[in-house]
Amino acid sequence: MHETGVTHVLVTGGAGYIGSHAAFRLLKDNYRVTIVDNLSRGNLGAVKVLQELFPEHGRLQFIYADLGDSNSVNKIFLENKFDAVMHFAAVAYVGESTVDPLKYYHNITSNTLLVLESMAKHDVKTLIYSSTCATYGEPEKMPITEVTPQVPINPYGKAKKMAEDIILDFSKNSDMAVMILRYFNVIGSDPEGRLGEAPRPELREQGRISGACFDAARGIIPGLKKYEIVKMDIFKEIRTDYKTSDGTCIRDYIDVTDLVDAHVKALEKAQPAKVGIYNVGTGKGSSVKEFVEACKKATGVNIKVEFLPRRPGDYAEVYSDPTKINRELKWSAQRTDLEESLRTAWRWQKSHRDGYGIPNIY
């Protein structure tokens, strides 16, 4: 079914952290949304929240499927008339990618190829691709612009760059509108507390720095059954052997609400037969030590710190130059107070100790 005058967007990975926030924004802006997710990293609970918020018939569809299955992907495109695809679905842990690189090349690069082939076959004209600053690796100069050489140093970044290259090569002889968004370190959650980040228990040690800080603040040791609360408020994430001002790595932290806004603006501005590539960041770097201090203030917990050697595949300093996206998409980060973004995420974490609280059984 295709409703005249309503843009139908396929959101891959829409049960995940960023994808669910993007689906929410699209639904709020009166788009029609289909979420495709295999729930290997996403949460069925996030989909349930969206279904409750937007119960109108035809507004939101959820399809449980694996993008690595070409028959399933083709069937989804055959049975639906999509106007655009926002492709978020991906495994996304740098450390894990160094241990299991083939998973990353299959999940990111191969799956993107399958999605692109189905888009071409079924005449879907717009692609918004979720990429990453990890494609740049460890540049010699900061800040990073869109023309900074891409020399990724870990399989996650390499897999994303390969996917970008496939998209760019395809675009040379296509009238598809393509937007590639390379974004930096994502933090925060829905300000109204409806959605948040809820990584699988077994993956929390691989997760984002904010998750590690919140675990420490809540007295959780990743890996304990059902996250038993223990007297443990140590943050095991500070690595001090980087060539930076305080020895800890520097990152550009972008609030998920701002990031989603950039995706919607990219969708609105996408032009047939043109490719837009944009960095999505604040343009300001913060060190891990600064991040932990902000997290202490946001949570009200005096998190202790344990110093560890650097993680394989990581890099010292990465922050963006958002000039191009500011100028061409009229987008700029609005939620640039690190402590406030962490406070918003902390509120969700405190009220969702077990994530969304429902099993991923579909």
C-alpha contacts under 8 A as a table, 3 or more apart, distances in Angstrom:
res1	aa1	res2	aa2	distance
1	M	80	N	6.66
1	M	81	K	6.79
2	H	6	V	7.99
2	H	8	H	7.64
2	H	80	N	7.75
2	H	81	K	5.96
3	E	6	V	5.67
3	E	7	T	7.99
6	V	30	N	7.55
6	V	31	Y	6.10
6	V	32	R	6.54
7	T	31	Y	5.40
7	T	32	R	6.02
7	T	82	F	7.82
7	T	83	D	5.97
7	T	84	A	7.72
8	H	31	Y	6.15
8	H	32	R	4.58
8	H	33	V	5.77
8	H	34	T	7.52
8	H	81	K	7.34
8	H	82	F	5.17
8	H	83	D	5.25
8	H	84	A	6.63
9	V	31	Y	7.06
9	V	32	R	6.16
9	V	33	V	5.03
9	V	34	T	6.32
9	V	82	F	5.87
9	V	83	D	5.98
9	V	84	A	4.88
9	V	85	V	5.51
9	V	86	M	7.00
10	L	33	V	5.97
10	L	34	T	4.84
10	L	35	I	6.03
10	L	36	V	7.33
10	L	82	F	6.43
10	L	84	A	6.31
10	L	85	V	4.67
10	L	86	M	6.12
10	L	87	H	7.89
11	V	14	G	5.29
11	V	19	G	6.83
11	V	23	A	6.78
11	V	33	V	6.90
11	V	34	T	6.04
11	V	35	I	4.88
11	V	36	V	6.38
11	V	85	V	6.04
11	V	86	M	4.90
11	V	87	H	6.07
11	V	88	F	7.01
12	T	19	G	7.27
12	T	35	I	5.84
12	T	36	V	4.88
12	T	37	D	6.13
12	T	85	V	7.57
12	T	86	M	6.39
12	T	87	H	5.00
12	T	88	F	5.40
12	T	89	A	5.08
13	G	16	G	5.58
13	G	19	G	5.57
13	G	20	S	7.80
13	G	35	I	6.99
13	G	36	V	6.06
13	G	37	D	4.91
13	G	38	N	7.84
13	G	42	G	6.91
13	G	87	H	7.17
13	G	88	F	5.19
13	G	89	A	3.84
13	G	90	A	7.14
14	G	17	Y	7.91
14	G	18	I	7.53
14	G	19	G	4.00
14	G	20	S	4.71
14	G	22	A	7.50
14	G	23	A	6.34
14	G	35	I	5.09
14	G	36	V	6.37
14	G	37	D	6.32
14	G	42	G	7.56
14	G	47	V	7.82
14	G	88	F	7.22
14	G	89	A	7.42
15	A	19	G	6.12
15	A	20	S	5.16
15	A	35	I	7.23
15	A	36	V	7.88
15	A	37	D	6.20
15	A	39	L	6.94
15	A	42	G	4.59
15	A	43	N	5.21
15	A	44	L	6.30
15	A	46	A	5.78
15	A	47	V	5.81
16	G	19	G	5.16
16	G	20	S	5.55
16	G	41	R	6.56
16	G	42	G	3.99
16	G	43	N	6.13
16	G	46	A	7.62
16	G	89	A	7.91
16	G	197	E	7.88
17	Y	20	S	5.71
17	Y	21	H	6.70
17	Y	42	G	7.11
17	Y	196	G	6.49
17	Y	197	E	5.09
17	Y	198	A	7.17
18	I	21	H	5.27
18	I	22	A	6.23
18	I	88	F	7.62
18	I	256	V	6.68
18	I	260	V	7.58
19	G	22	A	4.99
19	G	23	A	6.09
19	G	88	F	6.04
19	G	89	A	7.79
20	S	23	A	5.01
20	S	24	F	6.14
20	S	46	A	6.48
20	S	47	V	7.31
20	S	195	L	7.54
21	H	24	F	5.08
21	H	25	R	6.32
21	H	190	D	7.18
21	H	195	L	6.93
21	H	256	V	7.45
21	H	257	T	7.40
21	H	260	V	6.84
22	A	25	R	5.16
22	A	26	L	6.21
22	A	260	V	5.26
22	A	263	H	7.69
23	A	26	L	5.13
23	A	27	L	6.12
23	A	33	V	6.74
23	A	35	I	7.71
24	F	27	L	5.19
24	F	28	K	6.05
24	F	50	L	6.60
25	R	28	K	4.98
25	R	29	D	6.16
25	R	260	V	7.22
25	R	261	D	7.90
26	L	29	D	5.03
26	L	30	N	6.40
26	L	31	Y	5.25
26	L	32	R	7.47
26	L	33	V	7.21
26	L	264	V	7.40
27	L	30	N	5.03
27	L	31	Y	5.16
27	L	32	R	6.37
27	L	33	V	6.68
27	L	54	F	7.36
27	L	59	R	7.34
27	L	60	L	7.75
28	K	31	Y	7.43
31	Y	59	R	7.60
32	R	58	G	7.33
32	R	59	R	4.94
32	R	60	L	6.25
33	V	59	R	6.25
33	V	60	L	4.97
33	V	61	Q	6.40
34	T	60	L	5.74
34	T	61	Q	4.58
34	T	62	F	5.77
34	T	63	I	7.32
35	I	60	L	7.64
35	I	61	Q	6.18
35	I	62	F	4.81
35	I	63	I	6.10
36	V	62	F	6.10
36	V	63	I	4.87
36	V	64	Y	5.92
36	V	65	A	6.17
36	V	66	D	7.97
37	D	40	S	7.95
37	D	42	G	7.07
37	D	62	F	7.95
37	D	63	I	6.71
37	D	64	Y	5.43
37	D	65	A	5.72
37	D	66	D	6.65
37	D	67	L	7.95
37	D	89	A	7.33
38	N	41	R	7.84
38	N	42	G	7.53
38	N	64	Y	5.39
38	N	65	A	4.94
38	N	66	D	5.04
38	N	67	L	7.85
39	L	42	G	4.51
39	L	43	N	5.93
39	L	44	L	6.84
39	L	64	Y	7.56
39	L	360	N	6.54
41	R	91	V	7.45
41	R	199	P	7.04
41	R	200	R	6.83
42	G	199	P	7.76
43	N	46	A	5.49
43	N	47	V	7.09
43	N	198	A	7.49
43	N	356	Y	7.32
43	N	360	N	6.27
44	L	47	V	5.15
44	L	48	K	6.33
44	L	358	I	7.38
44	L	359	P	7.36
44	L	360	N	5.38
44	L	361	I	7.71
44	L	362	Y	7.90
45	G	48	K	4.97
45	G	49	V	6.26
45	G	356	Y	5.03
45	G	357	G	7.10
45	G	358	I	6.00
45	G	359	P	7.89
45	G	360	N	7.68
46	A	49	V	5.14
46	A	50	L	6.43
46	A	195	L	6.64
46	A	356	Y	6.89
47	V	50	L	5.12
47	V	51	Q	6.14
47	V	62	F	7.48
48	K	51	Q	4.98
48	K	52	E	6.18
49	V	52	E	5.21
49	V	53	L	6.25
49	V	194	R	7.22
49	V	195	L	7.72
50	L	53	L	5.02
50	L	54	F	6.00
50	L	60	L	8.00
51	Q	54	F	5.19
51	Q	55	P	5.42
51	Q	60	L	6.82
52	E	55	P	5.55
54	F	59	R	6.84
54	F	60	L	7.09
55	P	59	R	7.35
55	P	60	L	7.71
56	E	59	R	5.76
56	E	60	L	7.88
57	H	60	L	7.56
58	G	61	Q	6.95
64	Y	362	Y	7.31
65	A	69	D	7.98
65	A	72	S	6.79
65	A	73	V	7.79
66	D	69	D	5.70
66	D	72	S	7.28
66	D	73	V	7.67
67	L	70	S	6.91
67	L	72	S	7.34
67	L	73	V	5.92
67	L	111	N	5.67
67	L	114	L	7.33
67	L	115	V	7.29
68	G	73	V	7.86
68	G	106	H	7.62
68	G	107	N	6.99
68	G	110	S	7.31
68	G	111	N	5.27
68	G	114	L	7.32
69	D	72	S	5.40
69	D	73	V	6.27
70	S	73	V	5.05
70	S	74	N	6.05
70	S	114	L	6.29
71	N	74	N	5.21
71	N	75	K	6.11
72	S	75	K	5.07
72	S	76	I	6.22
73	V	76	I	5.20
73	V	77	F	6.49
73	V	114	L	7.39
73	V	115	V	6.97
73	V	118	S	7.04
74	N	77	F	5.24
74	N	78	L	6.01
74	N	118	S	5.72
75	K	78	L	4.91
75	K	79	E	6.07
76	I	79	E	5.39
76	I	80	N	6.20
77	F	80	N	5.27
77	F	81	K	6.86
77	F	82	F	7.35
77	F	118	S	6.59
77	F	119	M	7.39
77	F	122	H	6.53
78	L	81	K	7.52
78	L	122	H	6.89
81	K	124	V	7.98
82	F	85	V	7.32
82	F	124	V	6.12
83	D	124	V	5.67
83	D	125	K	6.38
83	D	126	T	6.68
84	A	124	V	6.15
84	A	125	K	6.28
84	A	126	T	4.54
84	A	127	L	5.82
84	A	128	I	7.72
85	V	124	V	7.84
85	V	126	T	6.30
85	V	127	L	4.97
85	V	128	I	6.15
86	M	127	L	6.12
86	M	128	I	4.75
86	M	129	Y	6.08
86	M	130	S	7.43
87	H	112	T	7.98
87	H	127	L	7.41
87	H	128	I	6.33
87	H	129	Y	5.18
87	H	130	S	5.93
88	F	129	Y	6.95
88	F	130	S	5.28
89	A	108	I	7.74
90	A	104	Y	7.98
90	A	107	N	6.09
90	A	108	I	5.49
91	V	104	Y	6.53
91	V	107	N	6.70
91	V	108	I	7.11
92	A	97	S	7.84
92	A	156	Y	6.69
93	Y	96	E	5.33
93	Y	97	S	6.17
93	Y	156	Y	7.12
93	Y	206	Q	6.14
93	Y	207	G	6.65
94	V	97	S	5.15
94	V	98	T	6.73
94	V	154	N	6.75
94	V	155	P	7.47
94	V	156	Y	5.77
94	V	157	G	7.95
94	V	206	Q	7.99
94	V	313	G	6.69
94	V	314	D	7.22
95	G	98	T	5.47
95	G	99	V	6.86
95	G	206	Q	6.56
95	G	311	R	6.83
95	G	312	P	6.32
95	G	313	G	6.70
95	G	314	D	7.83
96	E	99	V	5.18
96	E	100	D	6.03
96	E	101	P	7.74
96	E	206	Q	6.73
97	S	100	D	5.17
97	S	101	P	4.80
97	S	103	K	7.54
97	S	104	Y	6.14
97	S	154	N	6.97
97	S	155	P	5.36
97	S	156	Y	5.50
98	T	101	P	5.62
98	T	154	N	6.37
98	T	155	P	6.08
98	T	156	Y	7.90
98	T	312	P	7.01
98	T	313	G	6.71
100	D	103	K	5.75
100	D	104	Y	7.16
101	P	104	Y	5.21
101	P	105	Y	6.47
101	P	155	P	5.59
101	P	156	Y	7.60
102	L	105	Y	5.09
102	L	106	H	6.08
103	K	106	H	5.28
103	K	107	N	5.88
104	Y	107	N	5.11
104	Y	108	I	5.64
104	Y	109	T	7.46
104	Y	155	P	6.75
104	Y	156	Y	6.16
104	Y	159	A	6.36
105	Y	108	I	5.50
105	Y	109	T	5.09
105	Y	110	S	6.44
105	Y	155	P	7.50
105	Y	156	Y	7.90
105	Y	159	A	5.23
106	H	109	T	5.82
106	H	110	S	4.85
106	H	111	N	6.42
107	N	110	S	6.18
107	N	111	N	5.47
107	N	112	T	7.95
108	I	111	N	5.56
108	I	112	T	6.00
108	I	159	A	5.99
108	I	160	K	6.42
108	I	163	A	6.94
109	T	112	T	5.31
109	T	113	L	6.43
109	T	159	A	5.45
109	T	160	K	6.57
109	T	162	M	6.16
109	T	163	A	4.78
110	S	113	L	5.14
110	S	114	L	6.46
110	S	163	A	7.81
111	N	114	L	5.07
111	N	115	V	6.27
112	T	115	V	5.09
112	T	116	L	6.08
112	T	163	A	6.22
113	L	116	L	5.09
113	L	117	E	6.10
113	L	163	A	7.23
113	L	166	I	7.12
113	L	167	I	8.00
114	L	117	E	5.13
114	L	118	S	6.29
115	V	118	S	5.23
115	V	119	M	6.16
116	L	119	M	5.00
116	L	120	A	6.20
116	L	167	I	7.51
117	E	120	A	5.18
117	E	121	K	6.12
118	S	121	K	4.96
118	S	122	H	6.00
119	M	122	H	5.34
119	M	123	D	5.79
119	M	124	V	4.85
119	M	125	K	7.44
120	A	123	D	5.15
120	A	124	V	6.34
120	A	125	K	7.94
121	K	124	V	7.99
124	V	176	M	7.69
125	K	175	D	7.37
125	K	176	M	4.76
125	K	177	A	6.02
125	K	272	P	7.39
126	T	176	M	5.70
126	T	177	A	4.63
126	T	178	V	5.91
126	T	267	L	7.77
126	T	270	A	7.18
126	T	272	P	7.72
127	L	176	M	7.42
127	L	177	A	6.25
127	L	178	V	4.88
127	L	179	M	6.27
128	I	178	V	6.00
128	I	179	M	4.78
128	I	180	I	6.01
128	I	181	L	7.45
128	I	263	H	7.20
128	I	266	A	7.17
128	I	267	L	6.72
129	Y	178	V	7.58
129	Y	179	M	6.12
129	Y	180	I	4.78
129	Y	181	L	6.17
130	S	180	I	6.39
130	S	181	L	5.50
130	S	182	R	6.72
130	S	183	Y	7.78
131	S	135	T	7.94
131	S	160	K	6.20
131	S	161	K	7.96
131	S	164	E	7.68
131	S	180	I	6.43
131	S	181	L	5.45
131	S	182	R	4.51
131	S	183	Y	6.48
132	T	135	T	6.03
132	T	157	G	7.20
132	T	160	K	7.16
132	T	181	L	7.18
132	T	182	R	4.11
132	T	183	Y	4.79
132	T	184	F	6.32
133	C	136	Y	5.67
133	C	137	G	7.52
133	C	157	G	7.76
133	C	182	R	5.34
133	C	183	Y	5.56
133	C	184	F	5.48
133	C	279	N	7.60
133	C	318	V	7.83
134	A	137	G	5.39
134	A	152	P	6.09
134	A	153	I	7.89
134	A	154	N	7.90
134	A	156	Y	7.27
134	A	157	G	4.52
134	A	158	K	7.96
135	T	150	Q	5.46
135	T	151	V	6.40
135	T	152	P	4.73
135	T	157	G	4.46
135	T	158	K	6.28
135	T	160	K	6.52
135	T	161	K	5.49
136	Y	139	P	6.48
136	Y	148	T	7.05
136	Y	149	P	6.34
136	Y	150	Q	4.07
136	Y	151	V	5.18
136	Y	152	P	5.27
136	Y	157	G	7.61
137	G	150	Q	6.56
137	G	151	V	5.07
137	G	152	P	3.87
137	G	153	I	5.17
137	G	154	N	7.74
137	G	157	G	7.23
137	G	315	Y	7.17
138	E	151	V	7.38
138	E	152	P	7.36
138	E	153	I	7.43
138	E	315	Y	5.82
138	E	316	A	7.25
138	E	317	E	7.20
138	E	318	V	7.31
139	P	142	M	7.17
139	P	144	I	7.53
139	P	148	T	7.35
139	P	149	P	7.40
139	P	151	V	7.83
139	P	318	V	7.93
141	K	144	I	7.12
142	M	318	V	7.25
142	M	319	Y	6.85
142	M	320	S	7.61
143	P	283	G	7.26
143	P	318	V	7.37
143	P	319	Y	5.54
143	P	320	S	5.10
143	P	321	D	5.28
144	I	148	T	5.95
144	I	318	V	7.31
144	I	319	Y	6.16
144	I	320	S	4.70
144	I	321	D	5.44
145	T	148	T	5.31
145	T	279	N	7.07
145	T	320	S	6.49
145	T	321	D	5.29
145	T	322	P	7.47
146	E	277	I	6.84
146	E	278	Y	6.30
146	E	279	N	6.34
150	Q	161	K	7.74
152	P	155	P	7.78
152	P	157	G	5.14
152	P	158	K	5.38
152	P	161	K	7.70
153	I	157	G	6.80
153	I	158	K	7.11
153	I	313	G	6.05
153	I	314	D	7.77
154	N	157	G	5.53
154	N	158	K	6.18
154	N	313	G	4.98
154	N	314	D	7.54
155	P	158	K	4.84
155	P	159	A	5.81
156	Y	159	A	5.28
156	Y	160	K	6.34
157	G	160	K	5.17
157	G	161	K	6.15
158	K	161	K	5.08
158	K	162	M	6.14
159	A	162	M	5.12
159	A	163	A	6.28
160	K	163	A	5.05
160	K	164	E	6.21
161	K	164	E	4.91
161	K	165	D	6.13
162	M	165	D	5.01
162	M	166	I	6.28
163	A	166	I	5.15
163	A	167	I	6.31
164	E	167	I	5.11
164	E	168	L	6.10
164	E	180	I	7.68
165	D	168	L	5.05
165	D	169	D	6.03
166	I	169	D	5.23
166	I	170	F	6.15
167	I	170	F	5.19
167	I	171	S	6.09
168	L	171	S	5.02
168	L	172	K	6.61
168	L	275	V	7.79
169	D	172	K	5.57
169	D	173	N	7.90
170	F	173	N	6.18
170	F	174	S	6.53
171	S	174	S	4.87
171	S	175	D	7.13
171	S	176	M	6.63
171	S	178	V	7.68
171	S	273	A	7.10
171	S	274	K	7.79
171	S	275	V	7.47
174	S	273	A	6.10
175	D	272	P	5.31
175	D	273	A	3.77
175	D	274	K	7.38
176	M	272	P	5.36
176	M	273	A	5.06
176	M	274	K	7.16
177	A	270	A	5.55
177	A	271	Q	5.05
177	A	272	P	4.30
177	A	273	A	5.31
177	A	274	K	5.40
177	A	275	V	6.31
178	V	270	A	6.55
178	V	271	Q	7.57
178	V	272	P	7.85
178	V	273	A	7.70
178	V	274	K	6.29
178	V	275	V	4.69
178	V	276	G	6.28
179	M	266	A	6.40
179	M	267	L	7.70
179	M	270	A	6.58
179	M	275	V	5.67
179	M	276	G	4.65
179	M	277	I	5.88
179	M	278	Y	7.79
180	I	275	V	7.59
180	I	276	G	6.14
180	I	277	I	4.72
180	I	278	Y	6.33
181	L	263	H	7.71
181	L	277	I	5.98
181	L	278	Y	5.02
181	L	279	N	5.94
181	L	280	V	6.50
182	R	277	I	7.53
182	R	278	Y	6.04
182	R	279	N	4.76
182	R	280	V	5.97
183	Y	186	V	7.88
183	Y	254	I	7.96
183	Y	259	L	7.82
183	Y	279	N	5.66
183	Y	280	V	4.53
183	Y	281	G	6.15
184	F	251	R	7.57
184	F	252	D	5.85
184	F	253	Y	6.38
184	F	254	I	6.44
184	F	279	N	7.83
184	F	280	V	6.48
184	F	281	G	5.72
184	F	319	Y	7.36
184	F	320	S	7.57
185	N	251	R	6.72
185	N	252	D	5.90
185	N	253	Y	4.69
185	N	254	I	5.83
186	V	253	Y	5.74
186	V	254	I	4.92
186	V	255	D	5.73
186	V	256	V	5.82
186	V	259	L	7.87
187	I	210	S	6.98
187	I	253	Y	6.44
187	I	254	I	6.04
187	I	255	D	4.95
187	I	256	V	5.84
187	I	341	S	6.72
187	I	342	L	7.06
187	I	345	A	7.59
188	G	196	G	7.70
188	G	255	D	5.22
188	G	256	V	5.67
188	G	257	T	7.57
188	G	341	S	4.73
188	G	342	L	5.69
188	G	343	R	7.91
188	G	344	T	6.08
188	G	345	A	4.74
189	S	193	G	7.22
189	S	195	L	6.38
189	S	196	G	4.89
189	S	197	E	7.02
189	S	255	D	7.54
189	S	256	V	6.16
189	S	257	T	7.03
189	S	341	S	7.48
189	S	344	T	6.23
189	S	345	A	5.02
189	S	348	W	7.46
190	D	193	G	5.34
190	D	194	R	6.11
190	D	195	L	5.43
190	D	196	G	6.39
190	D	256	V	7.80
190	D	257	T	6.77
190	D	344	T	7.52
190	D	345	A	7.77
191	P	194	R	7.85
191	P	344	T	6.03
193	G	196	G	7.18
193	G	344	T	7.77
193	G	347	R	7.34
193	G	348	W	5.64
194	R	348	W	7.99
195	L	348	W	7.59
196	G	345	A	6.81
196	G	348	W	6.17
196	G	349	Q	7.51
197	E	345	A	7.93
197	E	349	Q	7.95
197	E	355	G	7.72
198	A	355	G	4.95
198	A	356	Y	7.13
199	P	203	L	6.40
199	P	204	R	6.12
199	P	207	G	7.37
199	P	355	G	7.75
200	R	203	L	5.26
200	R	204	R	6.43
201	P	204	R	5.50
201	P	222	P	6.70
201	P	223	G	6.39
201	P	227	Y	7.78
202	E	205	E	7.39
202	E	222	P	7.32
202	E	223	G	5.95
203	L	206	Q	5.27
203	L	207	G	6.36
204	R	207	G	4.95
204	R	211	G	7.18
204	R	212	A	7.41
204	R	222	P	5.96
204	R	223	G	7.84
205	E	212	A	7.30
205	E	222	P	6.16
207	G	211	G	6.41
207	G	212	A	7.18
208	R	211	G	5.36
208	R	212	A	6.62
209	I	212	A	5.10
209	I	213	C	6.24
209	I	237	E	7.29
210	S	213	C	5.08
210	S	214	F	6.14
210	S	295	C	7.73
210	S	342	L	7.46
211	G	214	F	5.09
211	G	215	D	6.06
212	A	215	D	5.12
212	A	216	A	6.28
212	A	235	F	6.48
212	A	236	K	7.60
212	A	237	E	7.32
213	C	216	A	5.16
213	C	217	A	6.19
213	C	235	F	5.93
213	C	292	V	6.97
213	C	295	C	6.71
213	C	303	I	7.63
214	F	217	A	4.89
214	F	218	R	6.09
214	F	295	C	7.85
214	F	299	T	7.78
214	F	346	W	6.97
214	F	349	Q	7.55
215	D	218	R	5.12
215	D	219	G	6.04
215	D	220	I	4.94
215	D	221	I	6.93
215	D	222	P	7.60
215	D	233	D	7.85
215	D	235	F	7.97
216	A	219	G	5.04
216	A	220	I	5.90
216	A	221	I	7.50
216	A	232	M	6.62
216	A	233	D	4.36
216	A	234	I	5.38
216	A	235	F	5.39
216	A	303	I	6.48
217	A	220	I	7.73
217	A	233	D	5.66
217	A	299	T	6.86
217	A	301	V	5.74
217	A	302	N	7.74
217	A	303	I	6.10
218	R	229	I	7.49
218	R	233	D	7.16
219	G	229	I	5.64
219	G	230	V	5.54
219	G	231	K	5.79
219	G	232	M	4.63
219	G	233	D	5.05
220	I	227	Y	6.09
220	I	228	E	6.69
220	I	229	I	5.38
220	I	230	V	6.27
220	I	232	M	6.53
220	I	233	D	7.57
221	I	224	L	6.12
221	I	227	Y	6.88
221	I	228	E	7.72
221	I	229	I	7.71
221	I	230	V	7.46
221	I	232	M	7.15
222	P	227	Y	6.85
223	G	227	Y	7.07
224	L	227	Y	5.10
224	L	228	E	6.06
225	K	228	E	6.29
233	D	303	I	5.56
233	D	304	K	6.03
234	I	303	I	5.98
234	I	304	K	4.61
234	I	305	V	5.35
234	I	306	E	6.44
235	F	238	I	7.50
235	F	303	I	6.52
235	F	304	K	5.96
235	F	305	V	4.84
235	F	306	E	6.05
236	K	305	V	6.20
236	K	306	E	4.92
236	K	307	F	6.59
236	K	308	L	6.95
237	E	305	V	7.55
237	E	306	E	6.95
237	E	307	F	6.87
237	E	308	L	6.68
238	I	248	T	6.78
238	I	288	V	6.83
238	I	289	K	7.27
238	I	305	V	6.81
238	I	306	E	6.45
238	I	307	F	5.02
238	I	308	L	6.03
239	R	242	Y	7.43
239	R	247	G	7.42
239	R	248	T	5.68
239	R	249	C	7.55
239	R	307	F	5.67
239	R	308	L	5.00
239	R	309	P	5.35
239	R	310	R	5.31
240	T	246	D	7.47
240	T	247	G	4.36
240	T	248	T	4.75
240	T	249	C	7.78
240	T	307	F	7.04
240	T	308	L	7.43
240	T	309	P	7.14
240	T	310	R	7.47
241	D	247	G	5.47
241	D	248	T	6.81
241	D	309	P	6.95
241	D	310	R	6.73
242	Y	247	G	4.83
242	Y	248	T	5.57
242	Y	249	C	6.05
242	Y	310	R	7.79
242	Y	316	A	5.47
243	K	247	G	5.88
243	K	248	T	7.79
243	K	316	A	6.55
244	T	247	G	4.93
244	T	248	T	6.33
244	T	249	C	6.68
244	T	250	I	7.51
244	T	316	A	6.94
244	T	317	E	7.36
245	S	248	T	7.71
246	D	287	S	7.62
246	D	289	K	7.70
248	T	287	S	5.95
248	T	288	V	5.66
248	T	289	K	6.61
248	T	316	A	7.41
249	C	287	S	5.59
249	C	288	V	5.96
249	C	315	Y	7.12
249	C	316	A	4.61
249	C	317	E	5.65
250	I	285	G	5.70
250	I	286	S	5.25
250	I	287	S	4.16
250	I	288	V	6.35
250	I	316	A	6.25
250	I	317	E	4.58
250	I	318	V	6.08
250	I	319	Y	7.56
251	R	285	G	5.02
251	R	286	S	5.52
251	R	287	S	6.36
251	R	288	V	7.73
251	R	317	E	6.16
251	R	318	V	5.14
251	R	319	Y	5.69
252	D	281	G	6.27
252	D	282	T	6.45
252	D	283	G	6.76
252	D	284	K	5.72
252	D	285	G	4.52
252	D	286	S	6.32
252	D	318	V	6.54
252	D	319	Y	4.69
252	D	320	S	6.77
253	Y	281	G	6.93
253	Y	282	T	7.00
253	Y	284	K	7.95
253	Y	285	G	7.32
253	Y	286	S	7.52
253	Y	338	L	7.51
254	I	258	D	6.94
254	I	259	L	6.71
254	I	280	V	7.68
254	I	281	G	5.51
254	I	282	T	6.20
254	I	333	A	7.44
254	I	335	R	7.83
254	I	336	T	7.37
255	D	258	D	5.38
255	D	259	L	6.28
255	D	333	A	7.90
255	D	335	R	6.16
255	D	336	T	7.37
255	D	341	S	6.43
256	V	259	L	4.85
256	V	260	V	6.10
257	T	260	V	5.26
257	T	261	D	6.31
257	T	335	R	7.93
258	D	261	D	5.02
258	D	262	A	6.37
258	D	332	S	7.87
258	D	333	A	5.64
258	D	334	Q	6.55
258	D	335	R	6.77
259	L	262	A	5.14
259	L	263	H	6.59
259	L	280	V	6.90
259	L	333	A	7.97
260	V	263	H	5.07
260	V	264	V	6.42
261	D	264	V	5.17
261	D	265	K	6.21
261	D	331	W	7.92
262	A	265	K	5.12
262	A	266	A	6.06
262	A	280	V	7.31
262	A	329	L	7.98
262	A	331	W	6.37
263	H	266	A	4.98
263	H	267	L	6.20
264	V	267	L	5.02
264	V	268	E	6.25
265	K	268	E	5.02
265	K	269	K	6.11
265	K	329	L	6.33
265	K	331	W	7.41
266	A	269	K	5.14
266	A	270	A	5.86
266	A	329	L	6.80
267	L	270	A	5.38
269	K	329	L	6.92
270	A	274	K	7.55
270	A	275	V	7.95
270	A	276	G	7.61
271	Q	274	K	5.56
271	Q	275	V	7.76
278	Y	322	P	7.81
278	Y	324	K	6.74
278	Y	325	I	5.78
279	N	320	S	6.56
279	N	321	D	7.15
279	N	322	P	5.96
279	N	324	K	7.75
279	N	325	I	6.88
280	V	320	S	7.33
280	V	322	P	6.36
280	V	325	I	7.29
281	G	284	K	7.85
281	G	319	Y	7.34
281	G	320	S	5.58
281	G	321	D	7.40
281	G	322	P	6.15
281	G	333	A	7.03
282	T	319	Y	7.95
282	T	320	S	6.76
282	T	321	D	7.75
282	T	322	P	6.72
282	T	332	S	7.46
282	T	333	A	5.65
282	T	336	T	6.88
283	G	319	Y	5.97
283	G	320	S	4.64
283	G	321	D	5.05
283	G	322	P	5.89
284	K	319	Y	6.17
284	K	320	S	7.08
285	G	317	E	7.96
285	G	318	V	7.11
285	G	319	Y	5.32
286	S	290	E	6.13
286	S	291	F	6.64
287	S	290	E	5.11
287	S	291	F	6.18
288	V	291	F	4.81
288	V	292	V	6.13
289	K	292	V	5.17
289	K	293	E	6.32
290	E	293	E	5.13
290	E	294	A	6.27
291	F	294	A	5.11
291	F	295	C	6.15
291	F	338	L	7.56
292	V	295	C	4.88
292	V	296	K	6.15
292	V	303	I	7.90
293	E	296	K	5.08
293	E	297	K	6.49
294	A	297	K	5.20
294	A	298	A	6.12
294	A	338	L	6.69
294	A	339	E	4.94
294	A	342	L	7.59
295	C	298	A	4.92
295	C	299	T	5.99
295	C	339	E	6.50
295	C	342	L	6.32
295	C	343	R	7.76
296	K	299	T	5.40
296	K	300	G	5.56
296	K	301	V	5.29
296	K	302	N	5.60
296	K	303	I	6.13
297	K	300	G	5.15
297	K	301	V	7.21
297	K	339	E	7.01
298	A	339	E	5.67
298	A	340	E	7.05
298	A	342	L	5.99
298	A	343	R	4.65
298	A	346	W	7.27
299	T	343	R	6.67
299	T	346	W	6.55
310	R	314	D	7.32
311	R	314	D	5.77
315	Y	318	V	7.69
321	D	324	K	7.79
322	P	325	I	5.61
322	P	326	N	6.06
322	P	332	S	7.58
323	T	326	N	5.07
323	T	327	R	6.14
324	K	327	R	5.19
324	K	328	E	5.96
324	K	329	L	7.95
325	I	328	E	5.28
325	I	329	L	5.21
325	I	330	K	6.60
325	I	331	W	5.94
325	I	332	S	7.41
326	N	329	L	5.98
326	N	330	K	4.87
326	N	331	W	4.77
326	N	332	S	5.45
327	R	330	K	5.47
327	R	331	W	7.51
328	E	331	W	7.93
333	A	336	T	6.44
335	R	338	L	7.93
335	R	340	E	7.95
335	R	341	S	7.02
336	T	341	S	7.76
337	D	340	E	5.33
337	D	341	S	6.39
338	L	341	S	5.31
338	L	342	L	6.27
339	E	342	L	5.12
339	E	343	R	6.04
340	E	343	R	4.89
340	E	344	T	6.23
341	S	344	T	5.22
341	S	345	A	6.36
342	L	345	A	5.05
342	L	346	W	5.92
343	R	346	W	4.95
343	R	347	R	6.27
344	T	347	R	5.35
344	T	348	W	6.79
345	A	348	W	5.28
345	A	349	Q	6.25
346	W	349	Q	4.89
346	W	350	K	6.02
347	R	350	K	5.29
347	R	351	S	6.42
348	W	351	S	5.32
348	W	352	H	6.00
349	Q	352	H	5.06
349	Q	353	R	5.99
349	Q	355	G	7.52
350	K	353	R	5.84
352	H	355	G	4.90
352	H	356	Y	6.38
352	H	357	G	7.48
354	D	357	G	5.30
